[in-house]
């Protein structure tokens, strides 16, 4: 079997843990938030949470999700954050480049793909300009993700004073720790001056140059030049949560044994920037299990009204499948928006191999037309939202370093729901009857792709 051969070649397979959310022992413990001045008192925390709950429906749904999120050990729930939802490359790049241009102390950039193309060179020029004006730039890029980027591209950055670190080099002669070819840095993170951060699914590449909602054409229609736009989602964050993201970057840099970072104000005094409660969640293969996987399963398990997922690469493990079908079975509206076109043939068909089972269980499946869907978002019961780099596949939950933000409350939830509705309007429903009659060659592709699902 191909999967067995892959396991032997790369030193053995690991399994996703069996996670059973059991939070009864935490029910009586008050949820404590962390603000700009440190931990809030119980009374202060309760006041913030009451305000958030009051912006949603008059139910206990928010408190249930809050208890679930608080029960999972990890970074704290932070209050006083501003969260801006960004759709597609052009809007995200404009915001990122504006933040870079305004940097005064340091810039930390972590990315999977950084191409030597028009967009990549624009970012390189912006980083070099800031470095030449005394701003320390630290860049960490994944070795596999930048395999096609010429060394000269990074040499130019290094020559300007930018500290460049290649994550887990493919070349075993270049490794600084144990050679783990299968472990990749899939995170996308930009931090400017310790006060503003960007995260999500967008790499730095010209494939994101077009918008999925260009003026002059209807949503979902193909661009005039025939190339498909990439549909993705990012967040721009300010407030205390940025310090948690900074910790994740610095920890990853140290674990990769990069040169000591220059002494800069990486943790400026936190400031209140808004009213959102946000949690930063990083995961890596070195941990016992993915915190992102655990918190997503927990949120789905507690869903009462809706589970709305948009994801680029869908190859779920049995436990995630069970959580989705169980939610649909208890009457929850479980709706998935998945790609109709993709840049990954194998994972596309591996995911489609689960459609029949999901449709039979009552899960609604839609495929986004006219774009390359690359977004990774989830909205549950309208109050628990996450945006990040994590796909719904084995690779993201087991082999990759990933990064997500969880935002609690109906205010941000309504923004993400509006974005979900726009994507839904530009998607085609997969009906159980026609799907059961799909051609034999599609079934064969699903079977073949399923053999490799663990490694995709």
C-alpha positions, -999 to +999 in steps of 0.1 A: +000+000+000+013+035-008+006+049+026+025+021+043+055+027+021+054+064+029+052+056+066+083+034+064+102+059+043+096+088+066+100+071+099+066+059+108+030+072+109+013+090+137-024+091+144-048+118+154-057+114+190-092+104+200-106+135+216-138+134+237-147+169+249-157+164+286-160+198+303-182+190+332-152+195+356-149+231+343-185+241+345-183+259+378-150+277+371-154+313+360-139+322+326-111+347+330-100+370+302-067+387+296-066+424+287-041+451+280-033+455+317-032+417+324-058+393+337-092+408+343-111+401+375-140+378+375-164+407+376-146+425+347-145+393+327-182+386+333-191+422+322-173+417+289-189+383+283-224+396+292-219+423+266-209+398+239-237+375+248-262+404+247-253+411+210-265+376+200-298+357+204-313+353+239-299+318+245-271+302+264-253+292+232-225+318+237-218+306+272-216+270+261-190+278+234-171+300+258-169+272+283-157+248+257-130+272+244-118+281+279-115+244+289-089+237+262-054+244+276-034+269+255-030+306+250-054+328+269-087+344+257-077+380+252-101+410+253-097+445+238-088+434+203-098+449+169-104+424+142-107+433+105-119+407+080-099+407+047-111+389+016-087+379-013-052+389-021-055+425-033-072+438-002-049+418+021-017+428+003-027+465+004-032+463+042+000+443+048+021+466+027+007+497+044+015+482+078+051+474+066+056+509+052+046+523+086+069+500+107+092+518+131+109+490+152+106+455+137+088+433+112+084+395+117+071+376+087+064+338+086+051+323+054+048+290+035+051+304-001+071+335-010+074+335-048+100+355-069+073+372-089+057+406-091+040+403-057+070+386-040+093+413-053+070+440-041+071+426-006+109+421-008+114+457-018+091+469+010+110+448+036+144+460+023+133+496+024+123+493+061+155+474+069+176+502+054+157+527+076+166+509+108+136+485+112+148+450+119+131+425+096+130+388+105+117+364+078+110+327+082+100+307+051+092+271+046+118+251+025+092+231+005+069+261+000+097+281-014+114+253-033+109+272-066+121+305-053+157+312-064+184+315-037+193+349-052+159+362-040+167+355-004+204+365-008+193+400-018+172+402+014+201+389+036+225+413+020+203+442+031+204+431+067+171+411+068+175+380+089+163+351+068+156+316+082+147+286+061+123+264+080+132+227+080+155+227+050+149+200+023+186+196+019+198+174+048+232+191+047+215+224+057+195+212+087+201+227+121+181+200+140+166+165+132+158+162+096+119+160+094+111+163+057+074+158+063+070+186+089+062+219+071+056+254+083+022+262+068+016+293+089+011+328+074+019+355+099+030+391+097+037+411+128+046+448+127+060+466+157+044+441+181+011+459+176-005+448+143-007+412+130-021+395+099-029+358+096-050+335+075-046+315+043-029+339+019+007+332+008+028+358-009+024+351-046+010+366-078-017+339-080-035+361-055-034+392-077-070+390-088-101+394-067-129+368-066-154+396-067-140+418-095-161+448-105-179+442-138-185+405-135-209+385-114-196+366-084-182+333-093-177+340-130-143+334-145-120+364-150-119+378-185-083+366-190-094+331-184-073+327-152-091+317-121-089+342-092-079+327-058-105+331-031-090+334+004-096+350+038-072+367+063-075+388+095-059+420+105-055+421+143-046+447+169-047+445+207-034+421+233-037+390+211-008+403+190+016+395+219+004+358+218+011+357+181+045+372+187+053+344+212+044+318+186+068+334+160+097+337+185+092+302+197+092+288+162+123+308+153+141+294+184+130+258+177+145+261+142+177+273+158+178+305+140+204+331+149+195+351+180+169+378+171+181+414+174+172+432+206+140+450+197+107+460+214+089+427+204+065+431+233+055+468+236+030+477+264-003+462+252-031+486+243-069+483+240-077+484+203-113+472+202-139+451+218-133+416+204-124+385+224-097+366+205-076+335+211-044+327+190-039+290+185-007+276+170-002+239+165+029+218+156+037+181+152+059+182+183+028+186+205+007+157+218-022+168+196-032+198+175-049+224+196-067+237+165-080+202+158-092+198+195-109+232+196-127+227+163-139+193+173-151+207+206-170+236+189-187+212+165-196+188+193-213+217+211-231+231+181-268+237+185-279+256+154-253+258+127-218+246+115-207+266+085-173+256+071-154+269+041-122+251+033-098+246+005-085+211+012-110+186+026-097+151+035-112+146+070-102+118+094-129+095+109-133+116+141-140+148+122-164+130+099-182+116+130-185+151+145-200+165+114-225+137+109-235+137+145-242+174+144-264+170+114-281+141+131-292+162+160-307+188+137-278+212+133-275+230+099-241+216+088-231+233+055-197+229+038-184+251+010-156+233-008-137+238-041-151+231-075-117+237-090-084+231-072-046+232-075-044+197-058-059+169-078-053+142-052-069+160-022-098+172-043-109+137-051-099+123-017-124+148-002-151+140-027-148+103-017-166+113+016-195+132-001-219+102-003-216+094+034-220+131+044-250+137+022-267+106+035-262+120+071-279+153+062-247+174+057-252+200+029-223+203+005-216+232-020-187+237-044-175+272-050-174+279-087-153+302-108-124+305-084-096+285-067-110+283-032-082+286-006-100+300+024-100+282+058-129+295+080-155+281+103-185+297+120-205+277+146-238+289+160-230+324+148-208+330+178-177+309+175-155+318+145-120+308+133-099+320+104-064+307+098-041+285+078-055+251+088-071+228+062-095+200+071-070+173+063-046+149+080-016+170+069-028+201+087-037+183+119-006+160+121+023+172+100+022+209+096+028+239+118-005+259+116-019+290+130-056+301+136-074+328+155-107+321+173-130+351+176-159+348+200-192+368+198-221+375+175-206+408+162-177+393+143-198+362+136-223+383+116-194+395+094-182+360+087-217+348+081-222+376+055-190+364+037-202+328+039-235+338+024-217+355-006-197+324-012-228+302-009-245+323-036-216+317-059-216+279-052-234+249-067-252+224-044-242+188-045-274+167-044-274+131-032-293+117-062-271+130-090-240+124-069-249+087-066-250+085-104-216+101-110-194+084-136-172+054-128-140+073-136-147+098-108-152+070-083-119+055-094-101+089-088-117+091-054-105+056-045-070+062-057-068+096-039-081+081-007-051+058-005-029+089-001-052+110+022-029+106+052+000+123+033-018+150+013 
